[in-house]
Amino acid sequence: MNIKVVCDDKIPFLKGILENAGFDAVYRPGGKISPDDVRSADAMIVRTRTRCNAQLLTGANVKFIATATIGFDHLDLQFLKQNNIAWTNAPGCNADGVAQYIASCLVKYGTPGMTVGVIGVGEVGRRVAKTAQILGFNTLLNDPPRMAKEGSEGFTGLEELLHNSDIVTVHIPGGGDNVNFANERFFRNMKKGAIFINSSRGEVVDEEALKNAISKQRPEKIILDVWRNEPDIDSFLMNYALEATPHIAGYSTDGKANATLQSVRSIGRFFGVDTLANYSMENIPVPPPENPRFALPDQEQIKAAVLHSYDAGTDTALLRGNPRSFEELRGKYRTRREFHAYTLTNVKPESISILSALGFNLEK
């Protein structure tokens, strides 16, 4: 077997897996993968920094592309179809990581009983909404494509959601009609004093409209993980935001391992290699968290547990300390484990149901 796969060198846990199955794996920085790199390649495993389009792929031998991400707006689907290049993404791979990120923000800046409006209720939005509900927040859900298929029950129109939500969090794909989705009209309809969170794609927000809206307190506070013109992000918004992070909301180590697993399996299925098609998560050496066992304080146990697992303030401080390190912070991101990797002790009876529902292990 002589199958060549060009891979983004920042995809974790990947090195060695393809080679052990007899593939020729070549690793390159995602943003620098060139036509020369892919000309003789049979497949690619990429992330969002690799634009898979005519400029990169014309004349290449590539037959299959796996992107180790939920989003796939970096893939030119029309070009791929015209050139018989199959592709897969990794749906839901980082959903729990994003939910953990949002949970961190909710316990710091929200209060149970507030209403959280979730815009985009796919794999990520569903888990965000569930997490908010577990934490005691009311939720309003907006997803026109799902509403068209499933009926209006359980969904809310956009204007109604904006009028009635104390916190609005966006989880829609980029590109197409979603560019500048959050525009002047969007912010004008927001509840005064609300919090706006974007961890989807930077391009869905008209940043000039957002800056104008801040002066009118619609929203009053913002949390941004994604930005226009990354990595050259807007300094005013970075400094104004409650949390300003470098596109890492879904960067849990568990989510990355899951994305790698899905990509490996898809490559295996495409080329008919069973050892890859049936690859197990047990074979991926996900490291333990730094402090996997945590004794909760007697007060504010839910907040303490969530922030022990992840506090967006850590990433905010790193980015503000050196805004030019945006890409470096993403490329060398630390080990960040999800709720299920932690065992909690000194759990009060009133905290058990919430912490258990979030996925923590509780010591009896």
Secondary structure, 3 states (H helix, E strand, C coil): CCCEEEEECCCCCCCCHHHHCCCEEEEECHHHCCHHHHCCCCEEEECCCCCECHHHHCCCCCCEEEECCCCCCCECHHHHHHCCCEEECCCCCCHHHHHHHHHHHHHHHCCCCCEEEEECCCHHHHHHHHHHHHCCCEEEEECHHHHHHHCCCCCCCHHHHHHHCCEEEECCCCCHHHCCCECHHHHHCCCCCCEEEECCCHHHECHHHHHHHHCCCCCCEEEECCCCCCCCCCHHHHHHCCEECCCCCCCCHHHHHHHHHHHHHHHHHHHCCHHHHCCCHHHCCCCCCCCCEEECCCCCHHHHHHHHHCCHHHHHHHHHHCHHHHHHHHHCCCCCCCHHHCEEECCCHHHHHHHHHHCCEECC
